[in-house]
Amino acid sequence: MQQASIDAFLKSEENFPPNQIAALAELYDRFAHALDPFSPDRDRAEQTFQQSIAEWYDRIEGAKPPLVNFRKAVVLRCIRHLNATEKPKGI
């Protein structure tokens, strides 16, 4: 029964507030799509992203999914947010 509630938690959009996802999506974009993979700014963005997820995870009360599953769900929502808000490139 515990697994069902965890699955429901991960699938529920209510557990992933849009404003929080938008902020994390910006960080995710800065490190996941960085032109220079060795840039200090890229490293800081990834570190801040991972730390923010860990802090968010620690604040969850009650039954919660494993951290790795929670992180995957956040990344998926960040990618969806970026795809939905991406502006068309100029020709």
N, C-alpha and C positions, 0 to 999 in steps of 0.2 A: 504494500500500500504506500510505503514511503516513496518508491520510485514514481508512482503515478503523480504524486503531488510535486515532485521535482520536475517531471516532464511538463506538468501544467504551469509551473513557475517559469520555466524557460520559454514556453510558447506564449505566455501572457504578455501582451504589449504594455499592460498597466505597470509591470515591474521594471520597465525600461523607459523612464520619462523622456519625452522628445528633447527637452532642453539639455538634459544631461548627455544624451546620445549625440546631439549636435556638437557640444563642446568636445567630447571624446573623438568624434569623427574628424574634427579639425586636427587634433593631435595625431590621430591614426594616419591621416593623409600626409602629414608632414614627415613621418618616418617611413611609412610603407611605400611612398612614391617619391622619395627624395632622389634628386639627380646625383648627389654625391653621397654614396653609402658610408663614407668615413667622416662626414660632417659632424662637428660637435653639436650643432643645432638638431640634427636628426637623432643623435643619441639622447639629447635632453628630452626631445619630444617622446621618444619611446619609453624612457624612464618615467616621465610624468604620466604617460598613458597607463603603464603597468601599475604604478603606484596608485593612481586614481581608481583603477579597477579593484585593487586589493583593499583600499579603504572603503569603497562602496560595498564590496563583498562582506567586510567585517561588520558593517552597520546592519546587514540583513538579520532580522530576528526570526526565530522559528526554523522550520525545515528549509534548508537551502541546498542547492545542487553542489557537486564538487567544484572547486575553484576553476579547474580547467574547462569544465562545461560552461560555467558562468562566463568565463573570458571568451570562449568561442561564440556564445550568444551575443555578447557585447560587440565583438568584432563584426559578426554578421549584420547586426543592426547598424553599425557604423558604415559598412559598405553599402547597405541599402540606402542609408541617408545620403551618402555621397552621390550615389547613382541618381537619386531622386532630385537632388539639388544641383547637379552638375549643369553648368551653363554651356550652351553650344560653343564650340571653338570657331573662331573666325576663319573664313576661307582665304 
